[in-house]
Amino acid sequence: RLQADGFWAVGARTYVMGVLNVTPDSFSDGGKFNSDVKAAVDQAKRMIDEGANIIDVGGQSTRPNAARVSPEEECNRVTPVIRELATVIGGDVAISVDTFYGSVAKAAIEAGAHIINDVSGGTLDPT
């Protein structure tokens, strides 16, 4: 459970992140959760039941040579899932968004995400 200030006691325990790809070209699930918010949320619930403390929602493949999608497309993929997750799981599990777009990060936080997971460390979109 998140502490009252929204953070964890770092070093007190190990945290597990469940990766929820909502992309049509996901290498891990074959795109099963791309266009179905309910299926994506059900998968997140399964990961939580299996021990995940963080659900990381990604709407763009970061595999080598993957075609980039626009910030608008990525936002359309991740924000409905994040919004529903925030409603369903509340403060029991942290919600993370995997994006390097500043506009997607902002929309995700507004939808209920707690963490921004930027594989570029802010170098691909410094906004």
DARA-V453308 format. One record per residue. N is the residue number from 1. RES is the residue in three letters. SS is DSSP state (a for helix, b for strand, c for the rest). PHI is phi in whole degrees, -180 to 180 (none if undefined). D_CENTER is the distance of its C-alpha to the mean C-alpha in whole Angstrom. Layout:
# DARA-V453308
n = <N	N>
res = <RES	RES>
ss = <SS	SS>
phi = <PHI	PHI>
d_center = <D_CENTER	D_CENTER>
This chain:
# DARA-V453308
n = <1	2	3	4	5	6	7	8	9	10	11	12	13	14	15	16	17	18	19	20	21	22	23	24	25	26	27	28	29	30	31	32	33	34	35	36	37	38	39	40	41	42	43	44	45	46	47	48	49	50	51	52	53	54	55	56	57	58	59	60	61	62	63	64	65	66	67	68	69	70	71	72	73	74	75	76	77	78	79	80	81	82	83	84	85	86	87	88	89	90	91	92	93	94	95	96	97	98	99	100	101	102	103	104	105	106	107	108	109	110	111	112	113	114	115	116	117	118	119	120	121	122	123	124	125	126	127>
res = <ARG	LEU	GLN	ALA	ASP	GLY	PHE	TRP	ALA	VAL	GLY	ALA	ARG	THR	TYR	VAL	MET	GLY	VAL	LEU	ASN	VAL	THR	PRO	ASP	SER	PHE	SER	ASP	GLY	GLY	LYS	PHE	ASN	SER	ASP	VAL	LYS	ALA	ALA	VAL	ASP	GLN	ALA	LYS	ARG	MET	ILE	ASP	GLU	GLY	ALA	ASN	ILE	ILE	ASP	VAL	GLY	GLY	GLN	SER	THR	ARG	PRO	ASN	ALA	ALA	ARG	VAL	SER	PRO	GLU	GLU	GLU	CYS	ASN	ARG	VAL	THR	PRO	VAL	ILE	ARG	GLU	LEU	ALA	THR	VAL	ILE	GLY	GLY	ASP	VAL	ALA	ILE	SER	VAL	ASP	THR	PHE	TYR	GLY	SER	VAL	ALA	LYS	ALA	ALA	ILE	GLU	ALA	GLY	ALA	HIS	ILE	ILE	ASN	ASP	VAL	SER	GLY	GLY	THR	LEU	ASP	PRO	THR>
ss = <c	c	c	c	c	c	c	c	c	c	c	c	c	c	c	c	b	b	b	b	b	c	c	c	c	c	c	c	c	c	c	c	c	c	c	c	a	a	a	a	a	a	a	a	a	a	a	a	a	c	c	c	c	b	b	b	b	b	c	c	c	c	c	c	c	c	c	c	c	c	a	a	a	a	a	a	a	a	a	a	a	a	a	a	a	a	a	a	a	c	c	c	c	b	b	b	b	b	c	c	c	a	a	a	a	a	a	a	a	a	a	c	c	c	b	b	b	c	c	c	c	c	c	c	c	c	c>
phi = <none	-67	-72	-58	-85	88	-117	-103	-81	-61	89	-78	-164	-96	-110	-113	-105	-94	-96	-118	-88	-113	-121	-74	-114	-62	-73	-90	-133	71	84	-62	-114	-65	-124	-130	-59	-61	-63	-65	-66	-61	-65	-61	-61	-62	-63	-64	-60	-89	116	-69	-103	-135	-112	-102	-98	-121	-117	-151	-71	-112	-69	-56	67	-72	-72	-75	-107	-70	-58	-64	-65	-62	-61	-64	-80	-91	-66	-63	-69	-62	-60	-69	-59	-60	-74	-80	-99	55	-96	-73	-134	-79	-110	-118	-116	-97	-155	-114	-93	-60	-67	-71	-59	-62	-64	-66	-62	-64	-82	130	-70	-108	-130	-109	-107	-106	-62	-95	63	85	-89	-85	-148	-75	-77>
d_center = <18	17	20	21	21	17	17	18	21	21	23	24	21	19	15	13	10	9	7	6	8	9	12	15	16	14	16	15	15	17	15	15	12	13	15	15	13	15	15	11	11	14	12	10	13	15	13	13	17	17	16	13	12	9	6	3	2	5	8	11	12	13	16	20	21	18	19	17	16	17	15	16	15	11	11	13	10	7	9	11	8	7	11	12	10	11	14	15	13	15	15	15	12	9	6	4	3	5	8	12	13	14	15	11	10	13	12	8	10	13	11	10	8	9	8	8	8	11	12	15	16	17	19	18	18	20	19>
